[in-house]
Amino acid sequence: MQANSRQLTLFDRDGKELGNMGPKDLYNQPVFSPDAKRVAVIKADLEKETNDLWIVDIASGNRTCSAFVRSRTTTRGSLRRFHARMP
């Protein structure tokens, strides 16, 4: 996992690093909230085989898991089923 882990890092408009948000992990597709106070990010959980939606508060660094999404390949191998549940 370490080889694929990523650090969520904030930069200002000039490219100056402002700080990190939480530990390195398997993050994908970060998106700012409209008010730029939070970041939504997909975080892979290899043990549970899920891709979870996390909300990170930028000021505090607190993270909240909002949904768990599990995908499975059918026996035909061509279709994927997705199951989501809220915590």
Buried (B, 14 or more C-beta within 10 A) or exposed (E): EEEEEEEBEEEEEEEEEEEEBBEEBBBEEBEEEEEEEBBBBBBBBEEEEBBBBBBBBBEEEEBEBEBBEBEEEEEEEEEEEEEEEEE
